[in-house]
Amino acid sequence: MDRPASAPNAENLSAWAALALAYLREQLGERAPDVLGVGRIFDANPLEGEGPVAVFPFDLQHIGEGDRGHFVVIGRTEPNYYPAYGLDAEDIFHLHLGTRFMLVMQVAQRSPQPEDDFDPQREARAIVDRVAPQAKIEELSVAACFDVEGQLHAVLKCRIDGTDAYLMAGEAPRGFSTDVCLPPQVAYRIHLGRVLLAEPKPADES
């Protein structure tokens, strides 16, 4: 099936939905959906060489009820599909941006090495002190680590004054998430997507 001539927009969204269904049939075979839910268009795409995308919800066929919810992302990007994880379309867009960044940059998981000078307690305290210097940090652990062009990006899991949270640490852009029901690598990719969108574009720079 040919791609629509223009990026996803209100006029050609049904054509992109048809292409998304064809993509899912190639990827999933008999488990592919027959229909998609209402799509949402995202015009702002900070990734070089990419552009507007559409995000459609769908249910997988022939699997357990609790595992059926998914989203597919298609448009001026490499298409991909994701479990819903209880997220909305905007968070799935952030997840897609973070996933694309990791693929393009060939980011891989790795363990901290002595040369990283990585102290989880010090990292966690520095992040939390920015917003709540008196907060108590408990049950701290390293949930995941990634190599980004030789830099260590880490996801820490802890309890902050009774609230479970992920902290993005190491050389990663600092941040936190209370969505600890998500796998740490998913929380990390969503965080990356949000950071990429927040970065100033050349036209915005003074």
C-alpha positions in Angstrom: 0.0 0.0 0.0 1.3 3.4 -1.0 2.0 6.1 1.7 -0.2 9.2 1.6 1.5 12.0 -0.2 1.4 14.4 2.8 2.0 13.9 6.5 -0.9 13.0 8.8 -3.6 15.7 9.0 -7.3 15.9 9.5 -8.1 15.3 5.8 -6.0 12.2 5.2 -6.1 10.5 8.6 -8.3 7.7 7.3 -5.6 6.9 4.7 -2.9 6.8 7.3 -5.2 4.5 9.4 -5.5 2.1 6.4 -1.7 2.1 6.1 -1.3 1.5 9.9 -3.7 -1.5 9.6 -1.6 -2.9 6.7 1.6 -2.5 8.8 0.0 -4.3 11.7 -1.1 -7.2 9.5 2.5 -7.5 8.3 3.8 -7.5 11.9 1.1 -9.4 13.8 -0.6 -11.7 11.3 -3.9 -13.1 12.6 -3.6 -11.2 15.8 -3.8 -7.9 13.9 -6.9 -5.7 14.5 -9.6 -5.2 11.9 -10.2 -1.6 13.0 -8.4 1.2 14.8 -9.7 3.6 17.4 -9.8 7.4 16.9 -6.4 8.7 15.9 -4.6 11.7 17.3 -2.1 13.8 15.3 1.2 15.1 16.7 2.8 17.8 14.5 5.8 18.6 16.7 8.5 16.1 16.0 12.0 17.1 17.2 13.8 14.1 15.6 15.9 15.0 12.6 14.5 13.6 9.4 11.1 12.8 10.9 7.9 14.7 11.0 4.2 14.6 12.0 2.8 11.3 13.2 -0.6 9.8 14.0 -1.2 7.6 17.1 -4.1 5.1 16.9 -5.3 2.8 19.7 -6.2 -0.8 18.9 -6.9 -4.1 20.5 -4.9 -7.2 19.7 -6.9 -10.3 18.7 -6.8 -13.8 20.2 -5.0 -12.9 23.4 -6.0 -12.3 27.0 -8.4 -9.4 27.7 -5.9 -7.7 30.0 -3.2 -7.7 27.3 -5.2 -6.5 24.3 -4.8 -2.7 24.5 -2.1 -1.3 22.2 -1.2 1.8 20.2 0.4 2.1 16.7 2.4 5.2 15.6 2.7 6.0 11.9 3.5 8.9 9.7 6.8 10.7 9.0 8.6 8.2 11.1 9.4 4.5 11.2 6.1 2.9 12.3 6.0 1.0 15.6 3.4 -0.4 18.0 3.4 -0.5 21.8 1.4 -2.0 24.6 -0.9 0.6 26.1 0.6 0.3 29.6 -2.5 2.3 30.8 -1.1 5.4 29.0 -2.8 7.9 26.7 -1.9 8.9 23.2 0.3 11.7 24.2 2.5 9.5 26.5 2.7 6.9 23.7 4.0 9.7 21.4 6.6 10.5 24.0 7.5 6.8 24.3 7.8 6.6 20.5 10.2 9.6 20.4 12.3 8.1 23.2 12.3 4.7 21.4 13.3 6.2 18.1 16.1 8.2 19.8 17.5 5.0 21.4 17.4 3.1 18.2 19.1 5.9 16.1 21.7 6.4 18.8 22.1 2.6 19.3 21.6 2.9 23.0 22.1 -0.3 24.9 21.7 -1.4 28.5 24.8 -1.9 30.6 26.0 -2.0 34.2 27.8 0.9 35.9 31.6 0.6 35.8 34.1 2.0 38.2 35.1 4.7 35.8 31.6 6.0 35.8 32.0 7.4 39.3 28.3 6.5 39.9 27.0 6.6 43.4 23.2 5.9 43.4 22.7 7.5 46.9 24.5 10.7 45.9 22.6 10.8 42.6 19.3 10.3 44.2 19.9 12.9 46.9 21.1 15.5 44.3 17.9 15.0 42.3 15.5 15.1 45.2 17.2 18.1 46.9 16.3 20.3 43.9 12.6 20.1 44.9 12.4 18.6 48.4 15.6 18.9 50.4 14.0 17.5 53.6 12.5 14.5 51.9 13.4 11.0 53.1 14.8 8.6 50.5 14.3 4.9 51.2 14.5 1.5 49.4 16.9 2.9 46.8 17.9 0.6 43.9 19.2 0.7 40.4 16.4 -0.2 38.1 18.1 0.1 34.7 21.2 1.6 33.2 22.0 2.6 29.6 25.0 3.5 27.5 24.5 6.6 25.4 27.6 7.3 23.4 29.8 6.3 26.3 27.7 8.1 29.0 25.8 6.3 31.7 22.1 7.0 31.9 20.5 5.4 35.0 17.0 4.8 36.3 16.8 4.6 40.0 13.8 3.3 42.0 13.1 4.5 45.5 10.5 5.7 47.9 10.4 9.4 48.6 8.5 10.3 51.8 6.3 7.3 51.2 5.8 7.7 47.4 7.4 5.3 45.0 9.3 6.9 42.2 11.8 6.5 39.4 14.7 9.0 39.2 16.5 9.6 36.0 20.2 9.9 37.0 23.8 9.7 35.9 24.4 11.6 32.7 20.7 11.4 31.7 18.6 14.6 31.8 17.5 14.8 35.4 13.9 14.0 36.2 11.5 11.7 38.0 8.4 9.7 37.5 5.8 8.2 39.8 4.6 5.8 37.2 6.5 2.9 38.8 3.9 0.4 37.4 5.8 0.9 34.1 9.0 -1.1 33.3 11.9 1.2 34.0 13.1 1.2 30.4 9.6 2.4 29.4 9.6 5.2 32.0 13.1 6.2 30.7 12.0 6.4 27.0 8.9 8.5 27.9 11.2 10.8 29.9 13.5 11.1 26.9 10.6 11.9 24.6 9.5 14.7 26.9 13.0 16.1 27.1 13.4 16.0 23.3 10.1 18.0 22.9 11.1 20.5 25.5 14.5 21.3 23.9 14.5 24.7 22.1 14.4 24.5 18.3 16.8 26.7 16.2 14.0 29.1 15.3 13.2 29.5 19.0 16.7 30.4 20.0 17.5 34.0 20.5 
